[in-house]
Amino acid sequence: MSENQAPQFVIVEADTAASGSVLKYSEAISEIIEEAGGSILLAAPADAAEVLEEGSKPHAVLVLKFPSGDRASEFWTSDANHQAFGELFSHEAFLHAVSVPGIPEDGLPDEPLPTTANVTIPQRDGPKAYMLVQGTVSDPEPIGAYMETIIPMIIERGGVYRAWTLPDGPSVLAGDWQPQYLVLSEWPTIEEPRGFWYSDTYQNVAIPTRQPASDFTVLLFEAKS
């Protein structure tokens, strides 16, 4: 990957009834992904989703990472992917597939978000974890205060943002996707995001700051070893 080139993520979601189809699709495209220089970061059925934000509905989630937007497009538009995706797409419980710009490995200029450029990620035994946040913001000012609170908490636990979209960031590849924002973060193990989420500061300071100004779903997943 060239300097400051951003990776691209393809994120696929489906309701519980299509969990098996999501996993079957992930297996069918494993070789196609490798040919496009990509990798499968997460392939999880709905019953593997840990609900963090109250009211969030568990979904089956597939997260694919590519070294660039061109590589992601090459994969998605290939005949082999169309053939493999057909069964999942036709399932009534399929929700959507979106393509999301990622954060470059050397971070974003003048941006304090926790990234691999400013966070030392500790080495841990066991699989990584991924937190998927989607939603809308009605007032950006409280969200600014919210971010000031949580950024040092995430850095302390070795978490990094992998994708952070603006309202027009995600491209809908299939299905229907309504939220303004999608944020994907990666953690050394599942214990770090749990510790972050259930800490006194997050529960008693961060959540009351953002909730009047936003509406989010938040799911946590443990990747396979």
Residue pairs with C-beta under 8 A, 6 or more apart in sequence:
1 7
1 67
1 68
1 105
3 106
4 104
4 106
5 67
5 68
5 104
6 68
6 69
6 101
6 102
6 103
6 104
7 65
7 66
7 67
7 68
7 102
7 103
7 104
7 162
8 65
8 66
8 67
8 68
8 69
8 71
8 72
8 99
8 100
8 101
8 102
9 41
9 63
9 64
9 65
9 66
9 72
9 99
9 100
9 101
9 102
9 162
9 163
9 184
10 63
10 64
10 66
10 72
10 75
10 76
10 97
10 98
10 99
10 100
10 173
11 61
11 62
11 63
11 64
11 97
11 98
11 100
11 132
11 182
11 184
12 22
12 25
12 61
12 62
12 64
12 88
12 96
12 97
13 59
13 60
13 61
13 62
13 95
13 96
13 97
14 21
14 22
14 46
14 59
14 60
14 88
14 91
14 93
14 94
14 95
15 46
15 57
15 59
15 60
15 93
15 94
15 95
16 45
16 46
16 47
16 58
16 59
16 60
16 93
17 91
17 92
17 93
18 60
18 88
18 91
18 92
18 93
18 94
19 45
19 46
19 47
19 60
20 45
21 87
21 88
21 91
21 93
21 94
22 43
22 45
22 60
22 61
22 62
22 88
23 43
23 45
23 60
24 87
24 88
25 62
25 84
25 85
25 87
25 88
26 40
26 43
26 62
28 84
29 75
29 80
29 81
29 84
29 85
30 40
32 75
32 78
32 80
32 81
32 84
33 39
33 40
33 64
33 75
36 66
36 71
36 72
36 74
36 75
36 78
37 66
37 67
37 71
38 64
38 65
38 66
38 67
38 71
38 72
38 75
39 64
39 65
40 62
40 63
40 64
40 65
41 63
41 64
41 65
41 130
41 186
41 223
42 61
42 62
42 63
42 130
42 221
42 223
43 61
43 62
43 63
43 224
44 60
44 61
44 62
44 221
44 222
44 223
45 60
46 58
46 59
46 60
47 58
48 221
48 222
49 58
49 59
49 60
49 61
49 219
49 220
49 221
50 190
50 219
50 220
50 221
50 222
51 57
51 58
51 218
51 219
51 220
52 131
52 193
52 197
52 218
52 219
52 220
53 216
53 217
53 218
55 217
56 217
56 218
56 219
57 217
58 219
59 95
59 219
61 132
61 219
61 221
63 130
63 132
63 184
64 72
64 75
65 102
65 162
66 72
66 75
69 99
69 101
72 99
73 99
75 81
76 99
76 173
85 97
85 174
88 94
89 174
89 175
94 174
94 175
95 175
95 176
95 177
96 172
96 173
96 174
96 175
96 176
96 177
97 172
97 173
97 174
97 175
98 170
98 171
98 172
98 173
98 177
98 182
99 170
99 171
99 173
100 163
100 165
100 169
100 170
100 171
100 182
100 184
101 163
101 165
101 169
102 162
102 163
103 113
103 115
103 161
103 162
103 163
103 164
104 115
104 117
105 115
105 116
105 117
106 116
106 117
107 113
107 115
107 116
107 117
107 118
108 115
112 118
112 151
113 151
113 161
113 164
114 151
114 154
114 155
114 159
114 160
114 161
114 185
115 160
115 161
116 160
118 155
119 154
119 155
119 158
119 159
119 160
120 158
121 158
121 160
121 188
122 158
122 188
123 188
124 188
124 189
125 189
126 189
126 225
127 189
127 190
127 222
127 223
127 224
127 225
128 186
128 187
128 188
128 189
128 222
128 223
129 186
129 187
129 188
129 189
129 190
129 192
129 193
129 220
129 221
129 222
129 223
130 162
130 184
130 185
130 186
130 187
130 220
130 221
130 223
131 159
131 183
131 184
131 185
131 187
131 193
131 218
131 219
131 220
131 221
132 182
132 183
132 184
132 218
132 219
132 220
132 221
133 181
133 182
133 183
133 184
133 185
133 216
133 217
133 218
134 179
134 181
134 182
134 183
134 216
134 217
135 179
135 180
135 181
135 214
135 215
135 216
135 217
136 179
136 180
136 181
136 214
136 215
136 216
137 143
137 180
137 181
137 213
137 214
138 213
138 214
138 215
139 212
139 213
140 213
141 213
142 209
142 210
142 212
142 213
142 214
143 210
143 213
143 214
145 209
146 206
146 209
146 210
149 201
149 205
149 206
149 209
150 196
150 202
150 206
153 196
153 199
153 201
153 202
153 206
154 160
154 185
154 196
157 187
157 188
157 192
157 193
157 195
157 196
158 187
158 188
158 192
159 185
159 186
159 187
159 188
159 192
159 193
159 196
160 185
160 186
161 183
161 184
161 185
161 186
162 184
162 185
162 186
163 182
163 183
163 184
164 183
165 181
165 182
165 183
166 181
167 180
167 181
169 182
170 177
170 182
179 217
185 193
187 193
190 220
190 222
193 220
194 220
196 202
197 203
197 218
197 220
210 216
